[in-house]
Amino acid sequence: DALTAAEDQRFFSHWGIDPVRLVGALVSSVRGANRVRGTSTITQQLARNFFLTPDRSLRRKFNEIFISFLLEQRLTKQQILTMYSNEVYLGQRGSFSIHGFGEGAAAYFGKDLGAVTLPEAATLAGIIPAPNGVYSPVKHPEDAKKRRNLVLNAMRSLGTITDKELEDARKAELQVAPLRVDASDAPYLVDF
C-alpha cells in the first residue's frame, strides 16, 4: 500500500502507463523541458530498470512504454509489483547497494520485512526517488520524515489506513539502525 501510494496510485487500474501523467509530461516537454519526468508507473520503472539504460530521452520513454505494455500482457499486477519490490534501488549503506524492500528493511531498520511498522514501510517507499540524496534517512532524516508523512497522507487519502493509524505513524520517530559491518559481508575490506 505504501509503495503504490508513493509511486503509482492507479497501479491496479491502468494498463502499464498512466495517461494523465503522460500527457502532463508531454506538455512540459513541448514547452521546452530538457528531460521527460514524472510519468513513470511502477511497470515503466520495472521496464527501465530491467531492460533499458538510465538515459532520459523521449526515445527511451517510448521504448519504456512499449515494454510496459508487454509486461502488463504477460504478467499479473501482483507479479509486476513483486518483481519491482525485490529489485528497486533503495540507496547505499556503507559500501553496499540496497536493492529491494527486504534488504532495505534490514539495512535501515535492522528488521525482517515482515516486522516493519507502518511508518517504516512508508519511509522505505518514500525514499525511492532520491535514496542517496534528499530522502536518505541516514543523511537527511528530517527530509526523509517529511517524505514519509507525504506517503502516509497519500495512503490515508486512498483509504488504506485510518485516521488513527495516520496520526500515530506521523508521530513516530524515524529511527535508523546503526551501520553494522559483518566480517562475512566483505572480508577483504574488514581485514584491511
C-alpha contacts under 8 A as a table, 3 or more apart, distances in Angstrom:
res1	aa1	res2	aa2	distance
1	D	4	T	5.38
1	D	5	A	6.02
1	D	155	M	6.91
1	D	160	T	6.70
2	A	5	A	5.07
2	A	6	A	6.06
2	A	121	A	6.42
2	A	122	A	5.28
2	A	125	A	5.89
2	A	151	V	6.56
2	A	152	L	7.37
2	A	155	M	6.44
3	L	6	A	5.21
3	L	7	E	5.89
3	L	8	D	7.52
3	L	122	A	7.55
3	L	125	A	4.98
3	L	126	G	7.82
4	T	7	E	5.26
4	T	8	D	4.80
4	T	9	Q	5.11
4	T	10	R	7.67
4	T	11	F	6.61
5	A	8	D	6.14
5	A	9	Q	5.00
5	A	151	V	6.25
5	A	154	A	5.56
5	A	155	M	5.50
5	A	158	L	7.46
6	A	9	Q	7.13
6	A	125	A	6.21
6	A	126	G	6.18
6	A	151	V	5.37
6	A	154	A	7.12
7	E	41	T	7.00
7	E	42	I	6.69
7	E	125	A	7.78
8	D	11	F	5.26
8	D	41	T	5.53
8	D	42	I	6.12
10	R	13	S	5.39
10	R	14	H	6.12
10	R	18	D	7.50
11	F	14	H	5.78
11	F	16	G	7.90
11	F	41	T	7.07
11	F	42	I	7.03
12	F	77	K	6.72
14	H	17	I	6.37
14	H	18	D	6.31
15	W	18	D	7.84
15	W	69	F	6.86
15	W	72	E	6.28
16	G	41	T	6.83
16	G	43	T	5.62
16	G	44	Q	6.74
16	G	65	I	7.29
16	G	68	S	5.17
16	G	69	F	5.52
16	G	71	L	7.81
16	G	72	E	5.94
17	I	22	L	7.49
17	I	40	S	7.23
17	I	41	T	5.94
17	I	43	T	7.56
17	I	44	Q	7.07
17	I	65	I	6.74
17	I	68	S	7.27
17	I	69	F	7.90
18	D	21	R	5.55
18	D	22	L	6.09
18	D	39	T	7.14
18	D	40	S	7.72
18	D	41	T	6.56
19	P	22	L	4.92
19	P	23	V	6.05
20	V	23	V	5.45
20	V	24	G	6.42
21	R	24	G	5.12
21	R	25	A	6.22
21	R	38	G	6.94
21	R	39	T	5.01
22	L	25	A	5.15
22	L	26	L	6.17
22	L	39	T	5.21
23	V	26	L	5.07
23	V	27	V	6.17
24	G	27	V	5.21
24	G	28	S	6.37
24	G	39	T	7.99
25	A	28	S	5.12
25	A	29	S	6.07
25	A	36	V	6.10
25	A	37	R	6.27
25	A	38	G	6.71
25	A	39	T	6.28
26	L	29	S	4.90
26	L	30	V	6.15
26	L	36	V	7.40
27	V	30	V	5.15
27	V	31	R	6.27
28	S	31	R	4.99
28	S	32	G	6.65
28	S	33	A	5.88
28	S	36	V	7.82
29	S	32	G	5.36
29	S	33	A	4.85
29	S	34	N	7.07
29	S	35	R	6.89
29	S	36	V	6.17
30	V	33	A	7.19
33	A	36	V	7.22
35	R	56	R	6.05
35	R	57	S	6.29
35	R	58	L	7.99
36	V	39	T	7.70
36	V	56	R	6.62
36	V	57	S	6.57
36	V	58	L	6.85
36	V	61	K	7.90
37	R	40	S	7.70
40	S	43	T	7.69
40	S	44	Q	5.33
40	S	45	Q	5.96
41	T	44	Q	5.05
41	T	45	Q	6.18
42	I	45	Q	5.06
42	I	46	L	6.16
42	I	80	I	7.99
42	I	81	L	7.41
42	I	84	Y	7.22
43	T	46	L	5.08
43	T	47	A	6.21
43	T	68	S	5.62
43	T	71	L	7.36
43	T	72	E	7.55
43	T	80	I	6.61
43	T	81	L	7.94
43	T	84	Y	7.93
44	Q	47	A	4.95
44	Q	48	R	6.09
44	Q	64	E	5.79
44	Q	65	I	6.43
44	Q	67	I	7.66
44	Q	68	S	5.36
45	Q	48	R	5.06
45	Q	49	N	6.02
45	Q	84	Y	7.93
46	L	49	N	5.18
46	L	50	F	6.07
46	L	80	I	7.68
46	L	83	M	7.63
46	L	84	Y	5.69
47	A	50	F	5.39
47	A	51	F	5.68
47	A	52	L	6.98
47	A	64	E	5.93
47	A	67	I	6.02
47	A	68	S	5.99
47	A	71	L	7.80
48	R	51	F	5.52
48	R	52	L	4.70
48	R	53	T	6.82
48	R	54	P	7.24
48	R	64	E	5.97
49	N	52	L	6.28
49	N	53	T	7.58
49	N	54	P	7.81
52	L	60	R	7.39
52	L	64	E	7.46
53	T	60	R	7.86
55	D	60	R	6.94
56	R	60	R	6.61
56	R	61	K	7.46
57	S	60	R	5.30
57	S	61	K	6.25
58	L	61	K	4.89
58	L	62	F	6.21
59	R	62	F	5.21
59	R	63	N	6.38
60	R	63	N	5.07
60	R	64	E	6.04
61	K	64	E	4.91
61	K	65	I	6.21
62	F	65	I	5.09
62	F	66	F	6.27
63	N	66	F	5.10
63	N	67	I	6.19
64	E	67	I	5.24
64	E	68	S	6.03
65	I	68	S	4.96
65	I	69	F	6.34
66	F	69	F	5.29
66	F	70	L	6.55
67	I	70	L	5.03
67	I	71	L	6.17
68	S	71	L	5.03
68	S	72	E	6.11
69	F	72	E	5.15
69	F	73	Q	6.28
70	L	73	Q	5.15
70	L	74	R	6.23
71	L	74	R	5.21
71	L	75	L	5.69
71	L	80	I	7.70
72	E	75	L	5.54
72	E	76	T	6.77
72	E	77	K	7.24
72	E	80	I	7.91
73	Q	76	T	7.84
75	L	79	Q	5.97
75	L	80	I	6.46
76	T	79	Q	5.13
76	T	80	I	6.35
77	K	80	I	5.14
77	K	81	L	6.13
78	Q	81	L	5.04
78	Q	82	T	6.02
79	Q	82	T	5.05
79	Q	83	M	6.09
80	I	83	M	5.21
80	I	84	Y	6.11
81	L	84	Y	5.16
81	L	85	S	5.98
82	T	85	S	5.03
82	T	86	N	6.15
83	M	86	N	5.26
83	M	87	E	6.40
84	Y	87	E	5.37
84	Y	88	V	5.67
84	Y	100	G	7.69
85	S	88	V	5.73
85	S	100	G	5.35
85	S	101	F	5.92
86	N	99	H	6.77
86	N	100	G	4.05
86	N	101	F	6.25
86	N	102	G	7.25
87	E	99	H	5.09
87	E	100	G	4.56
88	V	99	H	5.36
88	V	100	G	4.94
88	V	101	F	7.47
88	V	128	I	7.67
89	Y	97	S	7.66
89	Y	98	I	6.03
89	Y	99	H	4.59
89	Y	100	G	6.39
89	Y	128	I	7.02
89	Y	131	P	7.66
90	L	97	S	7.65
90	L	98	I	5.26
90	L	99	H	5.78
90	L	100	G	6.91
90	L	101	F	7.77
90	L	104	G	6.42
90	L	124	L	7.54
90	L	127	I	6.82
90	L	128	I	5.94
90	L	131	P	5.28
90	L	132	N	7.84
91	G	97	S	5.96
91	G	98	I	5.45
91	G	99	H	7.66
91	G	130	A	7.99
91	G	131	P	4.60
91	G	132	N	5.10
91	G	136	S	7.55
92	Q	95	S	6.69
92	Q	96	F	5.60
92	Q	97	S	4.49
92	Q	98	I	5.73
92	Q	131	P	7.75
92	Q	132	N	6.54
93	R	96	F	5.46
93	R	97	S	6.49
93	R	98	I	7.11
93	R	107	A	6.97
93	R	179	L	7.27
94	G	179	L	7.32
98	I	103	E	5.85
98	I	104	G	6.00
98	I	107	A	7.47
99	H	103	E	6.16
99	H	104	G	6.95
100	G	103	E	5.62
100	G	104	G	6.18
101	F	104	G	4.69
101	F	105	A	5.93
101	F	113	L	6.87
101	F	124	L	7.08
102	G	105	A	5.31
102	G	106	A	6.47
102	G	112	D	6.69
102	G	113	L	5.11
103	E	106	A	5.12
103	E	107	A	5.90
104	G	107	A	5.10
104	G	108	Y	5.79
104	G	109	F	7.70
104	G	124	L	6.91
105	A	108	Y	5.57
105	A	109	F	5.32
105	A	110	G	6.38
105	A	111	K	5.53
105	A	112	D	6.11
105	A	113	L	5.40
105	A	116	V	6.89
105	A	124	L	7.60
106	A	109	F	5.57
106	A	110	G	4.28
106	A	111	K	4.75
106	A	112	D	5.93
106	A	113	L	7.31
107	A	110	G	5.78
107	A	111	K	7.96
107	A	177	A	7.29
107	A	179	L	7.58
108	Y	137	P	7.88
108	Y	176	V	5.26
108	Y	177	A	5.53
108	Y	178	P	7.96
109	F	116	V	7.82
109	F	120	E	7.72
109	F	175	Q	7.23
109	F	176	V	5.33
109	F	177	A	4.81
110	G	177	A	5.61
111	K	115	A	6.15
111	K	116	V	6.66
112	D	115	A	5.42
112	D	116	V	6.99
113	L	116	V	5.62
116	V	120	E	5.78
116	V	121	A	6.21
117	T	120	E	5.16
117	T	121	A	6.14
118	L	121	A	5.12
118	L	122	A	6.19
118	L	169	A	6.49
119	P	122	A	5.06
119	P	123	T	6.11
119	P	148	R	7.04
119	P	152	L	7.66
119	P	169	A	5.13
119	P	170	R	7.21
119	P	172	A	6.90
119	P	174	L	7.96
120	E	123	T	4.93
120	E	124	L	6.25
120	E	174	L	7.73
121	A	124	L	5.18
121	A	125	A	6.29
122	A	125	A	5.14
122	A	126	G	5.85
122	A	148	R	5.26
122	A	149	N	7.68
122	A	151	V	5.87
122	A	152	L	6.31
123	T	126	G	4.92
123	T	127	I	6.24
123	T	137	P	7.94
123	T	144	A	6.84
123	T	145	K	7.14
123	T	147	R	7.36
123	T	148	R	4.73
123	T	151	V	7.90
124	L	127	I	5.61
124	L	128	I	7.19
125	A	128	I	5.93
125	A	148	R	7.85
125	A	151	V	7.61
126	G	129	P	7.33
126	G	135	Y	7.33
126	G	144	A	7.33
126	G	147	R	5.70
126	G	148	R	5.44
126	G	151	V	6.26
127	I	130	A	5.73
127	I	131	P	4.88
127	I	135	Y	4.98
127	I	136	S	6.31
127	I	137	P	7.78
127	I	144	A	6.80
127	I	147	R	7.48
127	I	148	R	7.99
128	I	131	P	5.54
128	I	135	Y	7.92
129	P	135	Y	7.58
130	A	133	G	4.96
130	A	134	V	6.00
130	A	135	Y	5.37
130	A	136	S	6.93
131	P	134	V	7.31
131	P	135	Y	5.53
131	P	136	S	4.89
132	N	135	Y	7.00
132	N	136	S	5.22
132	N	139	K	7.82
133	G	136	S	5.58
133	G	139	K	7.59
133	G	140	H	7.76
134	V	139	K	7.68
134	V	140	H	5.97
134	V	143	D	6.34
134	V	144	A	7.20
135	Y	140	H	6.26
135	Y	141	P	7.51
135	Y	143	D	5.75
135	Y	144	A	4.45
135	Y	147	R	7.01
136	S	139	K	5.37
136	S	140	H	5.41
136	S	141	P	6.72
136	S	143	D	7.85
136	S	144	A	6.01
137	P	140	H	5.50
137	P	141	P	4.43
137	P	142	E	7.79
137	P	143	D	7.80
137	P	144	A	5.23
137	P	145	K	7.62
137	P	174	L	7.76
137	P	176	V	7.00
138	V	141	P	5.92
138	V	176	V	6.93
140	H	143	D	5.49
140	H	144	A	6.15
141	P	144	A	4.97
141	P	145	K	6.01
141	P	174	L	7.11
142	E	145	K	5.00
142	E	146	K	6.26
143	D	146	K	5.03
143	D	147	R	6.18
144	A	147	R	5.07
144	A	148	R	6.02
145	K	148	R	4.89
145	K	149	N	6.19
145	K	174	L	6.59
146	K	149	N	5.12
146	K	150	L	6.40
147	R	150	L	5.03
147	R	151	V	6.39
148	R	151	V	5.12
148	R	152	L	6.23
149	N	152	L	4.87
149	N	153	N	6.10
149	N	170	R	5.94
150	L	153	N	5.05
150	L	154	A	6.21
151	V	154	A	5.02
151	V	155	M	6.17
152	L	155	M	4.98
152	L	156	R	6.25
152	L	166	L	6.29
152	L	169	A	7.65
152	L	170	R	7.51
153	N	156	R	5.05
153	N	157	S	6.20
153	N	166	L	7.16
154	A	157	S	5.06
154	A	158	L	6.20
155	M	158	L	5.12
155	M	159	G	6.25
155	M	160	T	5.43
155	M	161	I	6.08
156	R	159	G	4.95
156	R	160	T	5.91
156	R	161	I	5.14
156	R	162	T	6.32
156	R	163	D	7.00
156	R	166	L	6.77
157	S	160	T	7.83
158	L	161	I	7.99
159	G	162	T	6.95
161	I	165	E	6.04
161	I	166	L	6.63
162	T	165	E	5.14
162	T	166	L	6.17
163	D	166	L	5.03
163	D	167	E	6.13
164	K	167	E	5.10
164	K	168	D	6.13
165	E	168	D	5.21
165	E	169	A	5.95
166	L	169	A	5.20
166	L	170	R	6.05
167	E	170	R	5.31
167	E	171	K	6.41
168	D	171	K	5.29
168	D	172	A	6.48
169	A	172	A	5.21
181	V	185	D	7.14
181	V	190	V	7.80
182	D	185	D	5.37
182	D	186	A	7.56
182	D	190	V	7.92
183	A	186	A	6.18
183	A	187	P	5.09
183	A	190	V	5.89
184	S	187	P	5.57
186	A	189	L	5.44
186	A	190	V	6.29
187	P	190	V	5.03
187	P	191	D	5.95
188	Y	191	D	5.14
188	Y	192	F	6.21
189	L	192	F	5.01
